[in-house]
Every structure is written in C-alpha cells, then in structure tokens.
Amino acid sequence: MSGAGKTVCVTGASGFIASWLVKFLLQRGYTVRASVRDPSDPKKTHHLLALEGAKERLHLFKASLLEEGSFDAAIDGCDGVFHTASPFFFATNDPEAELIAPALKGTLNVLESCAKASSVKRVVLTSSVASVAMNGRPLTPEVVVDETWWSDIEFCRKIQAWYVLSKTLAEDAAWKFAKEKGIDLVVINPAMVIGPLLQPTLNTSAEAILNLMNGAETYPNGSVGWVNVKSVANAHIQAFEIPSASGRYCMVEEVAHYADIVEILGKLYPSHKLPEKCVDEKLMPKYQVSQEKAKSLGIDFIPFEQSIKETVDSLKEKNLF
Ligand SMILES: NC(=O)c1ccc[n+]([C@@H]2O[C@H](COP(=O)([O-])OP(=O)(O)OC[C@H]3O[C@@H](n4cnc5c(N)ncnc54)[C@H](OP(=O)(O)O)[C@@H]3O)[C@@H](O)[C@H]2O)c1
C-alpha cells in the first residue's frame, strides 16, 4: 500500500486513461481527489464511485480546464497531481476553442494551482506521442523515435493536425512553466491507448478499433503506435513514485499498420465481417519507438494481440458495437 496516507489529484478522472489511473491509485491506498466537469452526471462518476476503496478514499471535485482557479480546491493539500484532462478527438470546426485552448490554457491553469499548493511534490502530465513524433521527418522502418524528438508546431499547423498541435503546445508550455516555478514535472507520452474500458461511454482511441468492426469496406492507411491502458496508468504511478523518474516517457507497445490489426482481428474473431482492403493502394511504412526509457520505470508491456482482444471484448460487454 505505497499510497497509504498520501493524497493525489487526478484531473479529468472520468476519462478512459484516468479511470484506470484512479482504480490503481485506490488499490495502492492513495486518497484520490478526482476532478470531473459535471459530478452530477452518473455516466462520468458512477464507474468511479463503484471502484474498490472509493467509498473511503475517493472525493469528487467539479473543475473545468478553461476556468481560472478551477482546480485550486482539488489540488490544495495534495502530495501529487496527475493532469490527464484534455480534449481528445480529431474532427473540429473550431480547433482553437475546442482543442487548443482547453489543452494549453487548461494545462497552465492546473499547473498554476500546483504552484500555489506547497504540498505538491510532483506533477505527472499525460502528454502524447503526438507531441513527440510529428516533425515532418518521414517515419520509415529504420527510424527510431525517442524522447528527444519534438513535434514541430509549424508543421502541425500546416497539415492541420489540430489535436497534435494542442498536445505539443500544452506539453511545451508545461515544461517552461514548471522550470520557471520550480515544479517537479514528469511527462508520460503514450501512443494510441487501447484495452478494456471502465467508463460506460466510447472514447476516441477505442473507437479506432471499433471502426474496423462496424462493417467498413476499407481500413485507414496509417501506421500508429499502440499501448494498453493498464500499462499507461501504471507508468503514471511509477513516474510519481520513483524519485529518480524525470523528463518524458514514450509508451508504445507496438507500431502497427491498420492492416496488421485487421489481420489480428480476423484471427481472433473469424466470423466477424472485417474490411478487406486499405483505403489507399500503397501502405504507409512502419517505424520504431524506443521502449528503453519506459522500461526503466519497470513497465512490462502487454502483448499487442492481448490488448486488441481486451478492447474488443470490452466494447462488446459494454454494448458499444
Ligand atoms: N487515448 C489515447 O489514445 C491517448 C493517447 C495519448 C495521450 N492521450 C491523452 O490522455 C488524456 C486522456 O485521454 P483519454 O483517451 O482518456 O480521453 P477521454 O476518455 O476523452 O478523457 C478526456 C478527459 O478530459 C476531460 N476534459 C476534456 N475537456 C475538458 C475541459 N474543458 N474541462 C475539464 N475536463 C475536460 C474529459 O472530461 P469530461 O469527462 O468531463 O468530458 C475527460 O475526462 C488526454 O490528455 C489525451 O490527450 C490519450
């Protein structure tokens, strides 16, 4: 019970990754202050309140990324803060208002509350491989992406990769703010996160798998990194608990093309209709992402095929097909 007697805040606690983080934190004995936008919405809170230890050690706080000072009450008195809240979707008509402002201003708002609270010893930020790998350099099989890479802001604007831009701006601002205020910041940079859902609603990364099983004729032409939500939640906790943890940690179990995923799905669910071809003729190449630093946190990555199976079985169980 490494967390016994310690209080931590998790922002955006009802989200896909954060729900697992809250579950593992409660299991380890932490008292958890969970921020949600609407504590009266059972879809956002019921699954959290049902977690083991929640009755004794989970406290809900209402907070919104765009409201200054909104996180003060949840963070004041905490030993640590896990800032996961940030909008994650791709389609938007107003990237500035819907993605960039909540990611960037929201992160600074949360860090501002951390700077005010002298109790906070470390902040763990959920960034993304999105803020690491998109710099315009072609991603080909011999390329190994690692934590020294940064996505390029101008390149993201040019190709209108708004979610990627939002995460890059937010992480960059977080590092600058943390340095200025002397905050001990550690950053987790996961790739596309899959695995079982605790929340009752569909999230963007699980939807990427669901879309392959919804009767589509083609699959997207993309090679993307994938990682299990349980590994990502554990990495957050390790990043908080291991005193020497520092800097960024990329979290990627495997880089796979959608063609590979369709092949795995065909093996696991032979009677299910799956897309038969790629939307383009020439498949995007794969690349590598270093696991070295993540492994220094003691992370044992979950095999990719198991993560796919856990995702699909969970989507079925929750009637999200
Ligand atoms: N899933 C992935 O593949 C992946 C990969 C890399 C990084 N990430 C990062 O991981 C974090 C969590 O992602 P997720 O996949 O768990 O997404 P999710 O299930 O959509 O959760 C996002 C959370 O952010 C909160 N949020 C969004 N806008 C907000 C606002 N204006 N004010 C307060 N809270 C707000 C949401 O709160 P409500 O519940 O109130 O809507 C929700 O709890 C994000 O920072 C995301 O960028 C995700």
The ligand as an SDF file (V2000), in Angstrom:
LIG
                    3D

 48 52  0  0  0  0  0  0  0  0999 V2000
   -6.4190    7.5810  -25.5380 N   0  0  0  0  0  0  0  0  0  0  0  0
   -5.3120    7.7800  -26.2220 C   0  0  0  0  0  0  0  0  0  0  0  0
   -5.0500    7.0990  -27.2100 O   0  0  0  0  0  0  0  0  0  0  0  0
   -4.3240    8.8160  -25.7710 C   0  0  0  0  0  0  0  0  0  0  0  0
   -3.0180    8.7400  -26.2650 C   0  0  0  0  0  0  0  0  0  0  0  0
   -2.0830    9.6750  -25.8540 C   0  0  0  0  0  0  0  0  0  0  0  0
   -2.4430   10.6570  -24.9640 C   0  0  0  0  0  0  0  0  0  0  0  0
   -3.7300   10.7380  -24.5230 N   0  0  0  0  0  0  0  0  0  0  0  0
   -4.0690   11.8050  -23.5730 C   0  0  0  0  0  0  0  0  0  0  0  0
   -4.5770   11.1970  -22.4080 O   0  0  0  0  0  0  0  0  0  0  0  0
   -5.5120   12.0650  -21.7670 C   0  0  0  0  0  0  0  0  0  0  0  0
   -6.8030   11.3310  -21.5360 C   0  0  0  0  0  0  0  0  0  0  0  0
   -7.2660   10.8260  -22.7680 O   0  0  0  0  0  0  0  0  0  0  0  0
   -8.3920    9.6980  -22.8570 P   0  0  0  0  0  0  0  0  0  0  0  0
   -8.1080    8.8810  -24.0230 O   0  0  0  0  0  0  0  0  0  0  0  0
   -8.5530    9.0730  -21.5360 O   0  0  0  0  0  0  0  0  0  0  0  0
   -9.6240   10.6060  -23.2620 O   0  0  0  0  0  0  0  0  0  0  0  0
  -11.1060   10.7620  -22.7180 P   0  0  0  0  0  0  0  0  0  0  0  0
  -11.6410    9.4640  -22.2610 O   0  0  0  0  0  0  0  0  0  0  0  0
  -11.8210   11.5070  -23.7770 O   0  0  0  0  0  0  0  0  0  0  0  0
  -10.8860   11.6900  -21.4680 O   0  0  0  0  0  0  0  0  0  0  0  0
  -10.5920   13.0430  -21.5960 C   0  0  0  0  0  0  0  0  0  0  0  0
  -10.8700   13.7210  -20.2970 C   0  0  0  0  0  0  0  0  0  0  0  0
  -10.5800   15.1120  -20.4230 O   0  0  0  0  0  0  0  0  0  0  0  0
  -11.6330   15.8400  -19.8370 C   0  0  0  0  0  0  0  0  0  0  0  0
  -11.8390   17.1410  -20.4570 N   0  0  0  0  0  0  0  0  0  0  0  0
  -11.9060   17.4370  -21.7780 C   0  0  0  0  0  0  0  0  0  0  0  0
  -12.1500   18.7600  -21.9270 N   0  0  0  0  0  0  0  0  0  0  0  0
  -12.2440   19.2850  -20.6860 C   0  0  0  0  0  0  0  0  0  0  0  0
  -12.4900   20.5820  -20.1760 C   0  0  0  0  0  0  0  0  0  0  0  0
  -12.6870   21.6240  -20.9810 N   0  0  0  0  0  0  0  0  0  0  0  0
  -12.5060   20.7640  -18.8200 N   0  0  0  0  0  0  0  0  0  0  0  0
  -12.3040   19.7040  -17.9880 C   0  0  0  0  0  0  0  0  0  0  0  0
  -12.0590   18.4470  -18.4170 N   0  0  0  0  0  0  0  0  0  0  0  0
  -12.0370   18.2530  -19.7440 C   0  0  0  0  0  0  0  0  0  0  0  0
  -12.8540   14.9980  -20.0450 C   0  0  0  0  0  0  0  0  0  0  0  0
  -13.7970   15.3750  -19.0710 O   0  0  0  0  0  0  0  0  0  0  0  0
  -15.3490   15.0400  -19.1810 P   0  0  0  0  0  0  0  0  0  0  0  0
  -15.4200   13.6320  -18.7280 O   0  0  0  0  0  0  0  0  0  0  0  0
  -15.9760   15.9950  -18.2730 O   0  0  0  0  0  0  0  0  0  0  0  0
  -15.7380   15.1780  -20.6310 O   0  0  0  0  0  0  0  0  0  0  0  0
  -12.3100   13.5990  -19.8690 C   0  0  0  0  0  0  0  0  0  0  0  0
  -12.3560   13.2250  -18.5220 O   0  0  0  0  0  0  0  0  0  0  0  0
   -5.6320   13.2820  -22.6830 C   0  0  0  0  0  0  0  0  0  0  0  0
   -4.7220   14.2540  -22.2110 O   0  0  0  0  0  0  0  0  0  0  0  0
   -5.1530   12.7470  -24.0390 C   0  0  0  0  0  0  0  0  0  0  0  0
   -4.6430   13.7720  -24.8500 O   0  0  0  0  0  0  0  0  0  0  0  0
   -4.6810    9.8430  -24.9100 C   0  0  0  0  0  0  0  0  0  0  0  0
  1  2  1  0
  2  3  2  0
  2  4  1  0
  4  5  1  0
  4 48  2  0
  5  6  2  0
  6  7  1  0
  7  8  2  0
  8  9  1  0
  8 48  1  0
  9 10  1  0
  9 46  1  0
 10 11  1  0
 11 12  1  0
 11 44  1  0
 12 13  1  0
 13 14  1  0
 14 15  2  0
 14 16  1  0
 14 17  1  0
 17 18  1  0
 18 19  2  0
 18 20  1  0
 18 21  1  0
 21 22  1  0
 22 23  1  0
 23 24  1  0
 23 42  1  0
 24 25  1  0
 25 26  1  0
 25 36  1  0
 26 27  1  0
 26 35  1  0
 27 28  2  0
 28 29  1  0
 29 30  1  0
 29 35  2  0
 30 31  1  0
 30 32  2  0
 32 33  1  0
 33 34  2  0
 34 35  1  0
 36 37  1  0
 36 42  1  0
 37 38  1  0
 38 39  2  0
 38 40  1  0
 38 41  1  0
 42 43  1  0
 44 45  1  0
 44 46  1  0
 46 47  1  0
M  CHG  2   8   1  16  -1
M  END
$$$$
